Amino acid sequence: MSSHDNSWVGVAALVVLAVVGAAVLPTLSSARPANEVPVGDVDANATDPTAESWTAVPSVELALASAPSGLPEASNVSVQEAQVRAATNESHAFVRVSWPDATADRNATGLREFADAVAVQLPENESARPPIAMGGTSNRVNVWYWSGTGTTEELLAGGAGTTTSFNQSAVDAEAVHEDGEWHVAFTREAEMAGNRTDLSGERDVDVAVAVWNGSYDERAGRKSVSEWQYLAMGPGPQGPPYETILWTVAGLAILFVAVVTIEGVRRTRGEAA
């Protein structure tokens, strides 16, 4: 191949990179991490899980699986997905969790009776990701817990077996069971100090959920849980999803090969002529 041909291939490759880059870079710069839970804007009525304002908040479906546990049949759980919505107003943060459940289990007084329940887990230090299983000693987690018995608790944990309750809960929850689904809306002041997660919107915040089906004998460590997600509360992106990166690299490789192939065909035809 002559120096002229080499130069042509190099210029063509640069043109391809420039065109693809112009199309892809805006997407990359505006993309957030994978597993994003968008955060909408709502009014004070968001404390009600059936409030009209929730219909305008994007919903994300989270896959749930059994949590590691030494309890008998811990891997045998019934809830496989949950819908999560998150929102804020000028003073408060809201997280609504919905999941299918044919029965509303509210009684836990009998020996073999267990109430339905749901929990939202957030890192105490929102700038770092703690272990998913109830946090760790270097980064504890806040847990907002609602039970079908009507109780709401705010907990702090630094690993399995270390869970303690706050002396006074700052979290409220309202729940509705209708059409075979639970809808539970948690509410807390967004900006709080001490051992509570800051939800004032300074940065994205990790979040995970857990669900218990009482009539399926789910309790304690026998529960359905999600992986860590992101509440998109920060001012901007923190990097593109892995899928975007992979498809971008693959697209660039395919286009470069195409340019080289076209040039090879052109040279072959020129020699034949």
N, C-alpha and C positions, 0 to 999 in steps of 0.2 A: 504494500500500500504506500502510495506517495505521501510526501509531507502535506500536499494539498488535500488528499483524502483524509489524512489524520486530522487535519485542521477542521475539515467539514464535519466529521463525526463529533469532535470536541464541541464545536459551536452548537450542533444539533442537540447534544446532551445538555448543554447549559440552557438552551431554550426550553427544553422539556422540563428541567428542574425549576426554571423560573416560572413557567406557566402553572405547573402543579403546586409550587410553593405559594403562588399568589392565591390559588383556590383553597389550599389547605390551611395555611397559617392563620387566617382569621378564625377558622373553626377551632384550631388548637388553642389559640389565645383566649377564646371565650369558653372553652370547655372546663368543666369541673371534674373532680375525681369520679370514678365509677361508684355506683350504689348511692347516688344522691337522693335525698328526700327534700324536694323544694319547700320553701317556707313562704306562705302567703300572708296577706294582710286581712285581718278580720276586725269586727267590732266586739264590744263587751259581751254580746250574746253567744260567743263561741264557747262559753262555759257549758252550754247545752249541746250535747253531741248531735242533736237533730236540728240545730239552728240553720236557717237558710244560708247564713254566711259561709258555712262549710262547703256548700256546693261549688263555690268559686275557687276552692283551694285544691291544688293538684293532689291526686292520690297515688301512692306507690304501693305495689303489691310485693310483700316480702315473703320469701320462701322460709318455712319453718321446719326444723328437724329436732329430734330428741336431743336432750342435753346429756353429756357424760354424767353418769350417776351410778352409785352402788345399790340403789333401790331395786327391788325385784321388778322385772318388766319395765325398767326405766326407758328402754328403747321403743316400747309400745305406746305411742302417743297418737292422738286423733286429729289434731289441728295441723294442717299442712301449709296454710298461708294466712297472712293478715294484711289488711289494708291500713296504711299509715298516712295521716295528714298532719302537717305542722303549720303553725301560724303564729304571728305576733301582732300586738297593737302597740300603742305608745308606752304601755307599762307592763304588760304581761306576755308570757309565752304559753302556747297551747299545743298539746299533742293529742290527737285522736286516733285510737286504735279500734279497728273493726275486724271481726272474724266470725265465720259461720259456726253456729252451735244450735242444734235443734231444741235443746232444753236449757232453761234458765235455772241453774243450780245455785240457790241462795242459802241453803241450810247446811250447816256443818256441825250440828249438835250431836248426831248419832255417831256410833263407833265407826261405821262404814259410810258415812256421809261426808262429802267434800264439796266445797263451793267452787264455782267458776272463779277465775282470777286472771289478772293481766298485770304486767310490770313493764316499766320503761327504764332503761339503764343508760346513764350518762357519766362521762368521766369527771371526777372532781376537778382535775386540772385539764381544762379543755384543749390545751396546747399539745397534749401527748395522748397516745392511745394505750390504755391499760389492757391487761388480759381480759378476754371476753367473759370468763367464768368468775364474775363478781369482783373484778379488779385485782390489784396486788398491793403489796405494802408500800411501794414507791408511787403508786397512783391509784387511789381509791375511787370508788364509783358511788354516785347517787342513784338510788333506786326509788322510783315512784310506784307504789303497789296498791292496787285496788282489788277488793274481794267482793264476791257476790253477796256476802253477808251485809254489805253496806259500809265496810270500813275502808279507809284510805290511810296509808302509812308512807312516811318519808324515811328512807333508810340510808345508812352509810356502810360500805363494806370494803375491806382491803384483802379479799381472798375468801375462798369457801370457808364457812364456819365462823366468820368474823362480823357478821351482820349485826348492827345496832340501830336503834331508832333515834331520831332526833327528839330532843325533849319536847319541842313544839313543832308540829308539821307546818311547812309553808305551802304544801301542795293540797289542792282540792280536786275532787273528781266527781263527775256525774255520769251515770250509766243508763242506757236504755236497751232493752231486748225486744226486738220486733222482727217479724218475718224471718225467723230462724237465724238472726244475727245479733251479736253484741256490738254496741257502740259505746266506747268509754272515752270521755274527754278529760284530760288532765290539765290543770291550770296552776301556774306559779308566777310570781313576779319575775320578770326577766333578769333584772340586775340585782344580784345578791352577793354578799361577802361571806367570809368564813369558809366552811367546808362544802358549800353548795356551788354547783356548776353555774358559771356566768353565761347567761343566755341573752346578753344585751346586743348581740349582733356584731361583735368585734372580729369574730373568726368562725369558720365552720366548726361544728361540734359533732363528735361521734355519738351514735345512738343505737341501741339494740332493744328488742322487745322479747318478752316471754309470755306464754299463754298456758293456762291450766283448764282442763275440762273436768269438772267435778264428777259428773256422772260416769266418766271413764276412769275413775279412781286416780286421777292425776293430782298430785300434791307434792310439795317440797321439791326435790330434785327430779321428779318425774314430770316433765313439762316440755312444751314445744318452744324452741328458741330460734332467733335469727342470728345472722352474722352482724358484725358492725356495719352500720350505714353512716351517712353524713347528713346532718341537718345543715342545709345550705344557708347559713346565717351570716357568713362573712361577706366582706365587700367585693370579693372577686375570686377568680379561679385559682386553683392550686396545682394544676396540671391536667393533661388530657387523660381520658380513659385509656386503658391498655388496648382496647379494641381499635380505637382511633389510630394509635401509634402503629399497630401491626398492619392495618389496612393501608395506611399511608406508605409505609416502607415497601409493602408488597406492590402497591401501585407504581411507585417510583421504579422498582426493579423491572416490572413488566414493560413500562414505557421505554426504559433505557435499552432493554433487549430488543424491543420493536425497532428503535432507531438504528441500532447496529445491524439488525437483520435487513432492514430496508436498504441501508447503505451497501451491504454485501451483495444484495440482489442487483442494485444499480451498477456496481462495479463489474459483476459477472456479465451482465447484458452489454456493458460498454466494451469489455474485452472480446465478447463474441462478435459484436458488430465490427 
